[in-house]
Amino acid sequence: MDGVELFLLGQKLVGIAQQALPERSTLRRLTPAARLVLADVSQRITATTEAIAGRTGLTIEQVSTLAAQLAAEGLVTVAADAGAQQRLTVDPRRSLQGLEAASIDEALGAALGTRDEAAVGELAGLLDSVARRLNAGPAMAQPGGFDAAYNGTPAWEIGRPQPALEELFEAGLIQGAVLDVGCGTGEHAMLAASHGHQATGIDMSPKAIEIARRKAAARGLDVRFVVHDALDLGGLGEIRFDTVVDSALFHVFGDEERTRYAASLRQVVPPGGRYFMICFSDRHPGWFGPRRVSQEEIRSAFADGWRVDKIDPVRLEITVSPEGAQAWRAALTRL
C-alpha cells in the first residue's frame, strides 16, 4: 500500500466514522484540528497540552484553545497538573457514555453502501492489516511501545496492587514462583515478594522496568525485573512459574496475539500451574480505553492447554475515574 492508497483509505475512514456517529453527536461538529487533539488524548486517556502539541505538530496555544472547545462540548476535562501544565482527560462519566452509535459492521456497510457481509468483512480485514502494519493495533508489540505513557502517570498505574488481584493473595491462591506479566512499575511482583514468593516481573517498557527496579530497591524487596515480550516467554530460559498474574495486559492483544500469548504462557507454566488475570469487560459502557473482552473470548483464547476455572465480574481501578472500569477476573489452570 503506497502513500496515495493510504490517503484514500483515510478519506474513506472519515466517512465510516461519520456513519458510526449519531446525527446529534457533538463529534460531528468538531473541526479537523479538534478531532486530532481528541484522538491523541483518547489513545492515552490523559495527556498534557505540551505533550499533545509535540505529537500533533500544533502549538501549545492552539492545543489549549482546542482543549477549551472540547471541554465546552463535554468531551474532555481540563485541569492543571502538578507542573502547572494543562492536562486533558477523557472522562467516561460524561456525555460520550450515552451515545447510541452504530456497530462497526453497520458503519462499514453504510460507508460502502452495501449490506454484503463478504464486502464488509474484506474491508474489516484490510483495516486490521493496516493497523498491524502501522503498529497502531491493540497489541502495541514494538519494543518500548508503552514508554511514552510513563512520561506521566498511565491510567493503569494506581500506585498499589489492584484489589481484585490482592484478594487472591489474601485467599492463599498464589503459590510458588510468581510471574507478573506486563508488570508495569511492578506492584504485583512486589506484592508477591512481600508474601515470600520468588517473584519476576516483565514488561516491554524499559522505562516502566526502570521505575519498578527503583521501587523494589527502596522497599528492600528482592524482585527480578526484565524487559521482555510476553509473546515470547520461552525466551526467559528454563525458568518455570507456578503462578502467573496479569493485570490489564490480556486486553491489549488482538485476536492472533491472544492465541500466541496463551501458547507463550504454556512454555513457562507447568501442568497444574495457575494463571490469574483481570481485563477490560464488554460490560463496561462508553468507548474510551482498550478493546472490551467477553467471557467467550477469554475461553476461546485459552481453549488449548488450559482449563478456565472461573470468571468473575470485578472492578479495575484506574487513575482517571473514581468508579473504575468494569472488568473480568479469570482463573485458569494449565492442563
N, C-alpha and C positions, 0 to 999 in steps of 0.2 A: 504494500500500500504506500503510494507516494504522497507528497505533501498536498497535492491538489485533491486527491481522493479523500484524504483525511479531512481537509477543509470542507468538502461537500458533505461528508458524513457528519461533521459538526453542525452544519446547517440543518441537516435532517433531524439531528438530535434536539435542536431547538424546537422544531415542530412537534416532536414526540413529547417533550416536556410541557409544551403548551396544552397538548391534548390531555395530558395526565392531570392538569390542574382544573379545579372547579372554576366556573365562569367568574365568580365573585372573588376569587383568590387575590389577595394583595400582591402576590408574587407576579401576577400578570402585568402589574403597573410599574414594576421596577425597571430602572434604566440598566443597560448592559454593565455599567461600572458598579452599580449597586449589587447586581447579581453576582459579579465577580467577587466582591467583598463577602457576600453571604455564603457563596460556595466555598471560599477559603476558610472562613471560620467554622462552617458546619463540618468540615472534614476533621477539625480538631476540637470542636465543641466550644473551646475558648481560646482567644488569642489577643495579643496587644495590637494596637493600631500600627506601631512601628514594625512589628513582625509581618503584619499583613501587607504593609507598604513594600517591605523588602521582597516579598514573594510575588506580588502582583504588578509591581512597577509603578504604582500610583504613589503620589506624595503622601506624607503623613497627614497633611492638612486635608487632602482630598478624602482620605480614608475616614478622618474624623467627621467630615461633613456627611459622608455617606452613612457612617455609623449612626449619626443622629437621625437620618431619614429612616433607617431600618428599625431603630428603636421606636420612632413615632408610629411605625406600622405594627409594632408589637412582635417583630421577628427576632430581635436580639435584646439583651440588656447591656447597658454600658456603665462601667464603674471604674474608678481609679484604683489601680493595684498598689502594692507596697512601694513600687518605684515611682509612683505618681504618674504612671502612664495610663492611658485609657485602655481598658480591657473589654472586649466584646465577648458575650457568651450567648450561645443558642440555648434558650430556655424552654424545655419541653412542656412546662406548665402553661405556656402562653398560647396564642391563637392558632399556631400550626397544628396543635394536638387535635383540634376538632375538625380539620379539613376532611371532606369526603372526596378523595381522589380516585381516579380510575386505577384499575390494576395495571401492572406493567404490560401484560399481554394486550389488554384493551387499548392502552395508549399506543403501543406499537402498531396494532392493527388499524387504529384510527389514522395514524400518521401515514401509513402505507395505503390507506383507502381500501382495505381488504379484510375479510374475516377468514381468509385462508390460513389455517393453523400452520401449514408447512412453510408458507412465506414468512409468517411471524417468527416461527422457530428459526428459520435461516438467518433473519436479521438479528435475533437474540444471540445466536451463535457467533455472528460476526462481531457484535458489540463485546461479547465476552472475550473473544480472541484479541480485540484491540486493547481491552483493559489489561489483559495479561501482558501484551507486548509493551505497553507503556508503563508497566509496573503500577498501574492505577487500580488494580482489582483489590479484593478484600484481603488477599494473602500478605501483601506488603513484604515479600520474601527477600528483597535485596538486603545485603549486609548493612546493618546500621539504619534500616528503613524507618525506625521509630525514634531515631536520635533527636530529630527536631522537636519532638514532643517534650523532651526533657530539658529544653531551654526554659521551660516554665514548669508548672505542675500539671501533668496529664490528668484527665478526668478519673482515671482508674487508680491513681496514686493517692490513697486516703491517709497515708501515714501510719497505718496499723493493719493487722490482718483483717480480711473480710470475715464478719461474724459467721456467715454461713459455712466457712471452712474451719474457723476456730472451734465451732461446735463439735466437729469431727475429732479434733484433738482431745477435747474435754470428755468425749464419749469413749475414748480409747480405741478408735478405729484406725488411727495412723500407727503403723507398725514398721519396725526395722529401718533400713536405709531409705531416705526420702529424697525424691527429686521434685523440685519446684520448677516446673517447665513454663517458660515465658515469665520469669520471676520478677521482671521489672527491677525495682530497687530492693527486692529480697525479703519482704516482710514475712512471707510464709516459710521460706527456707530458714530464716532466723527463728521463727516460732518453733519449727521442728527441732532446731539445735537446742533451744531453751528447754525442750522436753526430753533432751538426752539422746536424740536421734542423730545418726550420721547424716548430714544434710548437704545437698548440692543444689545450686540454682543456676539455670541457664537462660540466656536472653540474647536476641540478635542485636540489641543496642549496646554498644561499648560504653556509652555514657551512663546508661542505667546500671550496668555491671560495676562501673567505677564507683557510683554512688552507693551501691549495695555493699561493696567491699569496705568503704569508709564507715558505713553504719555498723557493720558487723564488728569491725575493729573497735569502734567507740563503745560498743556494748559488751566487748570481751567474749564474743561468740566465735566458735570455730566452724566456719561455713566455707565450702568451696564454691566460688562463683566463676562461671566460664561464659565467654561469648561463644555461642553455638546455635546452630539451626535445629529447631525442634523437628524438622522433617528428616533429619539425619542423626538420630540419637545413637545409632550404632557407631558413629564416628567418635563417640566418647571413649571407646576402647572396650575393655572387658568388664566394665562396671555394670552391676545389676542393682535394681532398686525394688524394694518390697512394696513401696507406696509411691505413687506419683500424684501430686496435686497441681491443678491447673486453674488459675484464677483469671478468667476472661481472655484466654488465648484461643480456645477452640473456635469461637465465633468469628475470628478474623480470617479463617481459611475458606476458600472456595470449595466447590464440590470435589474436585480432583484432589486438592490438597488435604481434605479431610480423610480420604482413604489412605493417602500416603502417611498422614500423621498417625492414624491408628496402627499402620504397619510399622512405623518408626518406633512407636511405644512398645510394640511386641518384641523389638530387638533388645530392650533393656529391662523389661518386666518379666520375670519367670512365671510359669503356671502357678496360680494361686495368689499372685500379686494383685494389688488393688490400684485403681485409678479413680480419683475423685475430681470432678471439675464443676465450675459454675460458668454459665454462659448466658448471653442475652436471650430472652424468651420471646417467642412470637406472640405472647400475651401482652407485651409492652406496647402502649399506644404511641402514636406520633411517628415521626420519620427520622429524627436525629439519631446519630450514633451508628453502631455497626449493624450488619445484617442480622435479622432476627432468626432464631433457630427453633424448630419444632421438635417435639419429643420423637417423632418418627424419623427426623433427620439424624438425631443422635443414634437411634437404634440402627439405622441403615449404615452409618459411617463405621460402626463398631460390630457389624454383623459377622466379621471373620475373625475368629480367635478370641472373642470377648463375650462375656455374659453381662447383660445390663441388669443389675440387681434392683436398682431403684432410681426413680427420677422425681424429685420434689420441687414444687414452686418455692422460690426463696427471693430475698431482696439483695440485689447487688448495690452496695454503697458506691456512690460516685461524688466527686467534689462539686459538681455543678448543679445538683438538685438534692435538697434535704429528703425528698421522698425516695431517692434512689431509683433503680431500674428493676423491672420485673425480670427474673432470671430463672433458669433451671439449675438444680444441683443434681448431678448424676453420679451414681456409684456403680463401678463396673469391676469385674473380676477377670483376670487373664486365664483363659482355658488352656 
